Amino acid sequence: MHYEAFRREYIAGGLDREMLDANPIHQFEAWLEQAVNAGLKDPTAMVLATVDEGGLPWQRIVLLKGLSHGGFVFYTNYGSAKAAAIAHNPRVSLLFPWNELDRQVIIGGRAEKMSVAESASYFLTRPRESQIAAWASHQSRPISARALLEKQASVLREKFGKGKIPLPDFWGGYRVLPQQMEFWQGREHRLHDRFLYRLQAGGDWHIEQLQP
């Protein structure tokens, strides 16, 4: 297969400085709304990149579950590989790949744990089977067969019955507080539009255009 033959022109639109909001969070919300309205299959899917204790970068897709206190929210098992990496180095990166719109948003910042109250409030909104899955999975740890995972879930269904399922003490949210955000819009002939927001000491955002 000749991978070099896979190419296309990016003609979905352009991006000018005058089109940008002074606040990158507001700009992101506008783009996310457009991604939702365009019918993208997973508009809130984002790539989370971390660096582990050995210095190895790692990426995985997680779902954005909210914007609060100026940060991007996701939830996970606090015993997972991503949680261990964040504990070692809280500096992370997020990427929203809205390929159908020839767009991407790249975010660099710091991840911080959310409060138990915030995590519990979200946990209660999850489907019951998702709540059980949070209890059943020792995320990122080896397992010899899927049947064991399904057995753990079955035992927990019986244990909780029809009662309320509590928040696991090993599960909760992170908020990524951005320090810089890049908005990328594909253009013809690879002359893409890129604008980078950098957080300044006083809390304001500086915007500069980057070459493609």
Buried (B, 14 or more C-beta within 10 A) or exposed (E): EEEEEEEEEBEBEBBEEEBBBEBBBEBBEEBBEBBEEEEBEEBBBBBBBBBBEEEEEEEEEBEBBBBEEBBBBBBBBBBBBBBBBBEEBBBBBBBBBBEEBBBBBBBBBBBBBBEEEBBBEBBEEBEEEEBBBBBBBBBEEEEEEEEEBEEBBEEBBEEBEEEEBEBBEBBBBBBBBBEBBBBBBBBEEEEBBBBBBBBEEEEEBEBEEEEE
